[in-house]
Amino acid sequence: MHPATDVTLAVVAGGQGRRLSGVPKGLLTLEGRTVLERLLQLSPLFAEVVLVSNAPEPYARFHLRTVADAVPGKGAPGGVHAALQAARTEWVLAVACDMPFITPEALQVLLEARGPQLDAVCFTVAGRVEPLLAVYRAALSVPWGEALREANPSLRALLSQCRARLLPEEALRAVDPHLRSLVNVNTPEDLERHGLALP
């Protein structure tokens, strides 16, 4: 995959990890490396990396450019909006900080599906949109910021209001047959199932 010089990789480190003893989920470990370190292996493919976190202190050792939510209290939609607003590139590829198995091949499918008439590209699995492994045009920060200040829309609701291309599940399975790129870790059961550990 060639570097996408017009795309920022945004790692959205929201959530309190309440079901995981309050541990910042980006610091969960797999085979001796944190999930964040695994995601940062993808950084050479992008113009820049931004970490979205309202409590960035646990991630200080990674020396990333960090931004907080511009519209607080909105969960994942607020995190993605913060990334869009902070981006210095035309596009942002947003991923959650608790997704340890994202592959370059999955990202390439998203990036190659962009077009001049589109504002966003994401996968759908079992008919459900997957907005935290998706690419967004940074200009969405303006209308999405207005929407977040007025209400509490979900990312899926925001996507429904823009020019989004929804890729079928088969597009991801072609490069990731078991959809491991979409695995996220939220519970002790998830830790055990996927071989992760608390830091």
C-alpha positions as CSV (number, residue, x, y, z in Angstrom):
1,M,0.0,0.0,0.0
2,H,1.4,3.4,-1.0
3,P,1.3,6.1,1.7
4,A,-1.9,8.2,1.6
5,T,-0.5,11.7,1.9
6,D,-4.0,13.2,2.0
7,V,-5.2,11.2,4.9
8,T,-4.8,11.5,8.7
9,L,-5.0,8.4,10.9
10,A,-7.2,9.3,13.9
11,V,-7.2,6.9,16.9
12,V,-10.3,7.6,18.9
13,A,-9.5,6.8,22.5
14,G,-12.8,7.5,24.0
15,G,-14.6,5.5,26.7
16,Q,-13.7,4.8,30.2
17,G,-13.1,1.0,30.0
18,R,-15.5,0.6,32.9
19,R,-15.9,-3.1,32.2
20,L,-12.1,-3.5,32.2
21,S,-11.2,-2.0,35.6
22,G,-11.1,1.5,34.1
23,V,-7.9,0.7,32.1
24,P,-7.4,2.9,29.0
25,K,-8.2,0.4,26.3
26,G,-5.4,1.5,24.0
27,L,-3.0,0.2,26.6
28,L,-4.4,-3.4,26.6
29,T,-1.6,-5.7,25.5
30,L,-1.4,-8.5,22.9
31,E,1.8,-10.4,22.5
32,G,3.8,-7.9,24.5
33,R,2.6,-4.8,22.6
34,T,-0.2,-2.4,23.4
35,V,-3.2,-2.1,21.1
36,L,-2.1,1.5,20.4
37,E,1.4,0.3,19.4
38,R,-0.2,-2.1,17.0
39,L,-2.3,0.7,15.5
40,L,0.8,2.9,15.2
41,Q,2.4,0.3,13.0
42,L,0.0,1.6,10.4
43,S,1.2,5.2,10.8
44,P,3.8,5.2,7.9
45,L,0.8,4.7,5.5
46,F,-0.6,8.2,6.5
47,A,0.4,11.8,6.5
48,E,-0.1,12.2,10.2
49,V,-1.5,10.4,13.3
50,V,-3.8,12.1,15.8
51,L,-5.0,10.7,19.1
52,V,-8.4,11.8,20.2
53,S,-8.6,11.7,24.0
54,N,-10.1,13.8,26.8
55,A,-7.7,12.2,29.2
56,P,-4.4,11.8,27.3
57,E,-2.0,11.4,30.2
58,P,-1.8,7.6,30.1
59,Y,-0.8,7.9,26.4
60,A,1.9,10.5,27.0
61,R,4.8,8.2,26.3
62,F,3.7,7.8,22.7
63,H,4.3,11.5,22.0
64,L,1.3,11.8,19.6
65,R,-0.5,15.0,18.7
66,T,-3.5,14.8,20.9
67,V,-6.8,16.6,20.6
68,A,-9.8,16.6,22.9
69,D,-13.5,16.7,22.0
70,A,-14.6,20.1,20.7
71,V,-18.2,19.3,21.6
72,P,-17.9,17.5,24.9
73,G,-20.0,14.7,26.1
74,K,-21.0,13.2,22.8
75,G,-19.2,9.9,22.9
76,A,-17.8,8.4,19.7
77,P,-19.5,11.0,17.4
78,G,-17.7,13.7,19.4
79,G,-14.4,11.9,19.1
80,V,-14.6,11.5,15.3
81,H,-15.7,15.2,15.0
82,A,-12.7,16.3,17.0
83,A,-10.4,14.3,14.6
84,L,-12.1,15.9,11.6
85,Q,-11.7,19.4,13.0
86,A,-8.1,18.8,13.9
87,A,-7.0,17.3,10.6
88,R,-4.5,19.0,8.4
89,T,-5.4,16.7,5.5
90,E,-8.5,16.4,3.3
91,W,-9.4,13.0,4.7
92,V,-9.4,11.3,8.1
93,L,-9.4,7.5,8.6
94,A,-10.9,7.0,12.1
95,V,-10.3,3.8,14.1
96,A,-11.1,3.0,17.7
97,C,-8.2,2.5,20.1
98,D,-9.5,-1.0,21.1
99,M,-9.2,-2.6,17.6
100,P,-6.0,-4.6,17.7
101,F,-6.3,-6.5,14.4
102,I,-6.8,-3.8,11.7
103,T,-4.8,-4.7,8.6
104,P,-3.4,-2.4,5.9
105,E,-5.4,-4.4,3.3
106,A,-8.7,-3.4,5.0
107,L,-7.6,0.2,5.1
108,Q,-6.6,0.1,1.4
109,V,-10.1,-1.1,0.5
110,L,-11.6,1.9,2.3
111,L,-9.2,4.4,0.8
112,E,-9.5,3.1,-2.8
113,A,-13.3,3.5,-2.5
114,R,-13.1,7.3,-2.0
115,G,-14.3,9.6,-4.7
116,P,-14.8,13.3,-5.4
117,Q,-18.5,13.0,-4.9
118,L,-18.2,11.2,-1.6
119,D,-17.8,12.4,2.0
120,A,-17.3,9.1,3.7
121,V,-16.7,5.4,3.1
122,C,-17.3,2.6,5.6
123,F,-18.1,-1.1,5.7
124,T,-21.4,-2.7,6.5
125,V,-21.6,-6.1,8.2
126,A,-24.9,-8.0,8.6
127,G,-26.6,-4.8,7.4
128,R,-25.0,-2.7,10.2
129,V,-22.7,0.3,9.4
130,E,-19.3,0.2,11.0
131,P,-18.4,3.8,11.6
132,L,-15.2,3.3,13.7
133,L,-13.2,1.8,10.8
134,A,-14.1,4.4,8.2
135,V,-12.7,7.3,6.2
136,Y,-14.3,10.7,6.3
137,R,-13.8,14.0,4.5
138,A,-12.5,16.5,7.0
139,A,-14.9,19.1,5.8
140,L,-17.7,17.2,7.5
141,S,-16.5,18.8,10.8
142,V,-18.6,21.9,10.1
143,P,-22.0,20.3,9.6
144,W,-21.3,17.5,12.1
145,G,-20.3,20.1,14.7
146,E,-23.5,21.9,14.3
147,A,-25.5,18.7,14.6
148,L,-23.7,17.7,17.8
149,R,-24.3,21.0,19.4
150,E,-28.0,20.7,18.7
151,A,-28.6,17.1,19.6
152,N,-27.0,13.7,20.3
153,P,-26.9,12.0,16.9
154,S,-25.1,8.6,16.5
155,L,-22.3,8.2,14.0
156,R,-24.7,6.2,11.9
157,A,-27.2,9.0,11.9
158,L,-24.5,11.5,10.9
159,L,-23.4,9.2,8.1
160,S,-27.0,9.0,6.8
161,Q,-27.0,12.8,6.3
162,C,-23.8,12.9,4.1
163,R,-22.6,11.4,0.8
164,A,-21.5,8.1,2.2
165,R,-20.5,4.9,0.3
166,L,-21.4,1.8,2.3
167,L,-19.2,-1.1,1.2
168,P,-20.7,-4.5,1.5
169,E,-19.4,-7.1,4.0
170,E,-17.9,-9.0,1.1
171,A,-15.5,-6.1,0.3
172,L,-13.9,-6.6,3.7
173,R,-14.1,-10.4,3.7
174,A,-12.1,-10.4,0.4
175,V,-9.0,-9.2,2.3
176,D,-10.0,-10.1,5.9
177,P,-12.1,-13.3,5.7
178,H,-12.9,-13.5,9.4
179,L,-13.6,-9.7,9.8
180,R,-10.9,-9.5,12.4
181,S,-10.2,-5.8,11.5
182,L,-13.6,-5.0,13.1
183,V,-12.9,-6.8,16.4
184,N,-13.0,-4.4,19.4
185,V,-12.3,-5.3,23.0
186,N,-14.8,-4.1,25.6
187,T,-15.2,-6.9,28.2
188,P,-13.1,-9.4,30.2
189,E,-14.7,-12.0,27.9
190,D,-13.3,-10.2,24.9
191,L,-9.9,-10.1,26.4
192,E,-9.9,-13.9,26.9
193,R,-11.4,-14.6,23.5
194,H,-8.8,-12.6,21.6
195,G,-5.8,-13.2,23.8
196,L,-5.3,-9.7,25.2
197,A,-4.3,-8.8,28.7
198,L,-4.6,-5.8,31.1
199,P,-1.4,-3.7,31.3
